């Protein structure tokens, strides 16, 4: 096994980013969503892609994708602003964020030649007079920023993360003002992002028709070949080795789930950082540790908003080694089949489970079956493959 010598340069830190909202070294499987945003920035005033509703399970990379589209907007010359949906965010925008942004845009230096000098020499800084003195409000703040950006022949792009019902009043106010700007044909765009169950609840709010009309973009798990690249490229780019067998093992272990890709990659990298090569033993230990961390980081947050009956339904599903039949769940819960159908439909809508063939249902999140067995049913058994993704390796 190759090892570093004392005179060798220090090993780079792990390139994998095993934390929520942090951009990975290689953004896999999101080309279609990125192209949608790019189309909105390039298609002229207010195509449908200027208002997007981005949904996906926890840990699939919604915030990372928002980071990426903000960067795309900035490359196109637009001003980009990221906010998190929460109660009071509109007041913060009106009173602090937008005035500060307008002040920065207003005071951006404009270079002009001195009246008696040669062009390019004796330059003075001039104040942009476009900003108006107005009583702060969300509308006035947005209009000031957009007016200043119009002077620069560019636009304003906002991303709104973690949309949910507790912020519905603030979201409604923001939607109203964006509708106003859209009707006026202003150069603005907005992307909302949230987990499906929270977004679905918002769609029933009469004040949020703007969100309902936004272009829906759902991001899910990543296919096997892309996942292999998401492991192999950062490892190679940062000067280490990993065999095809190791890359295949880690890709199957991740099961297409972006958070697991970063977590397994990070743990495998840090298992023996002094070595030139990441081994199969490193990958195996990383897989075990990553599975243990999924409980607190992903499963419990995903299950926290569910009712006791919802959780009982999922525990009953976890007893199957393969996709479940609703009639078996009804027997285990000792309830009528129509009762099971209500909760099945609700959990499918929340993307916790999914249809898996005629009359069958399966878990959406990788390894949730095993987690429920270990924590709720006191039983640990192997999982079954889903869709066409290769089966995970055994946890040794």
Secondary structure, DSSP 4 states (H G I P E B T S, - for coil): --B--TTSPPPPPP----STTPPPSS--S-HHHHHHHHHHHHS-TT-GGGEEEEE--TTS-HHHHHHHHHHHHHHTT-EEEEEE--TTHHHHIIIIIHHHHHHHHHTS-EEE--TTS-TTSS-EEE--TT-------HHHHHHHHHHHHHHTT--EEEEEES--GGGHHHHHHHHHHHHHHHHTT-SEEEEEEE-HHHHHHHTT-GGGHHHHHSEEEE-----HHHHHHHHHHHHHHTT-EE-HHHHHHHHHHHTT-HHHHHHHHHHHHHHSTTBSEE-HHHHHHHHHHHHHHHIIIIIHHHHTTS-HHHHHHHHHHHT-SSSEEHHHHHHHHT--HHHHHHHHHHHHHTTSEEE-STTEEEESSTTHHHHHHHHTSS---PPPP-TTSPPPPP--
